[in-house]
Amino acid sequence: LDGLVTAVLGDLVMARSLWAVWCHYLAGLRHLYFDSGHGLDIPTAEKLGWACIIGSVVLTVLTLIIL
C-alpha cells in the first residue's frame, strides 16, 4: 500500500483529492454568500463559480508547494 501512495499515481490521486477539498470549501463559502441573498444574478453567480474553480487550483498549488 505504501508503494501505491508514493508512486506517481498516488501523487496524482492525492493532488486531485486536495483540489476537491479546496473546491468544496470555496463552493461552501459561495453558497453561504448566496444564502445571505447576495450574488444571485447570473453574471455574478458565474464569476463566483469561476472564482471557486480558479481559487481552488491556486490554493492546491500553494498547498503542494508549502507541504
N, C-alpha and C positions, 0 to 999 in steps of 0.2 A: 504493500500500500504506500509506503514511503517513497518508493521509486516512481510510482504514478504521480504523486503530488509534486515531486521535484522535477519531473520531466516537463518538456515544452507543453505538452497537452495539459498538464496540471497547472502550469503557469497561466495558460490561456483561460482555463476554467476559473481560476481564482481571480484573474483580472476582470473577466466578464461578470463574475459574481459581485465583485466590488463595484463595478459600474451599475449593476442592478440595484444595489443598496443605495448608492448616491441618487440614482434616478428616482427610486421610490421615495426617498427622503424629500427631494426637491418637489416632486409631484404632490406630496402631502402638504408641503408649505403652500403650494399653488392652490390646492383645494381649500385650505384654511382661509386664504385670501378671497377665494370665491364665496365661501360661506359668510364672509363679512359683507357681501353684497357688492364687492368691487371687482373690476376687470371682467365683467360678464359680456361685454360687447365682443363681437367676433374678432376684430383686429387685435385687441388687447389679449384675448384668450390665446390666439395663435402665437403672438410674440412671447407670451409666458410659456407656452408649450415648447417653443424653440429654445427659450432660456433654460428650461429644465433639461433638455437634451444636451445642449452645449455646456451648460454648467456641470452636468454630471460627468461629461467627458473630461473637462478641465480638472474637476475635483478628483477624479480617478487617477489621472496622470500625476497630479500633485501628491496624492497619497502614495502612489507607487514609487515616486522619487524619494519621498520622505522615509518610507519604510524600506 
